[in-house]
Amino acid sequence: MSVISTASSVQPHPHPQDEGELVVHDRGVNVDGMHTQYLEAGVGPVLLLLHGHEQSATSWRWVIPALARTHRVLALSLPGHGGTDPANGCDYVLPAHQARPR
């Protein structure tokens, strides 16, 4: 497994009450030969966010800042969505997506 990390272009604007700007990292990991993209921000207990059908990790861009105040937030793009490679022979029905992040 290899990890790729870059600063994301998905950097939400801080709320007026924020101390500073929250940086959301756009990362990638190679799992079984498939590049998988995810967004990461914050520290604390891990909170995994999965997007809906025909969306991507960036669907969570407006929610991540609030959650990252108290959690390490990971927003995953499922196969064939966002920056994640399509998987050969991948079943894109909801039950298959639900089983994948385990």
N, C-alpha and C positions, 0 to 999 in steps of 0.2 A: 504494500500500500504506500503510495507516495502522496504528499500534500503539496499543493500549489497555493500560494497566498499573494494577493494583491489588494491594494486599497480599492474599494468599490466606487463606481460612479454613482451608486445608490447611497448617497450620504444625506440623510434627512436633516432638515433645518432644525436647530435646537429650539425648544420651547423657551419663551422669555424667562421662565423660572430656572432654566438649566444653568449650571455653573459654566459649562463649556460645550463645545460641539462633540457629539457622539460620533465616532467613526465606525461604520459598518464595514467589516472586511468581507470581500468577495473571494472565496476560497474554492479550491477544487481538490478532490481526492480521486485517485485511481483505484477502483474496486473491480477486481476480476477483468482488468483490461478496459474498463469503461470509465471515462471521465465523468465525475459527478460533481456538480456545482452546488455550493451552499453559501449562505450569508451567516456571519458570526459577529456578535457584539455582546458586551457586558461581561460581568463576572458573577459567580454565585451558583446556585443550583441550576442544572441544565434544563432548558425548556426547548423541546423540539417542535418546530412548526412545519406542518405539511400543507401544501396548497391544494386547492380544488382542481377539478378536471379542466384542462385547457388553460392552466395558469402556470406560474412559476414561483420561485422563492421571492422574487421582487414584489409579489402580491402583498407581502407582509411589510413593505418598506415604511408604512406610516404607523404600524403597531410596534415594530421592533424597538424604537427609542424608549417608549414607556416601559416595556417589559425588561429592557436591558439595564434599567436602574437597579434592579434587584436580582436579575438572573443572567446566566450565560445563555444567550439565545442563539439557536441554530435553526436556520430556515433552509430546508432542503428542496432542490429542484428534482422532481422525479424523472425517470428516463424519458427522453424525447421532449422534455420541457425545459425552458430557460437555457442555461449553459450546460445542461447534462446531455451526454451523447444518447442517441437512440440505441436501444439494445437489440441485437439481432435475435429474432424469434421472441421478442418481448410481447407479452400479453398486456394491452393497455386498458383492460377493464379494471374497475375500482377494486375488487378483491385482490387482484394481483399487485396493485400499487400499495394496498394496505399491508401486504405480507413483506414487501421489499425492505423497509428500513430496519428490520430486526437484526 
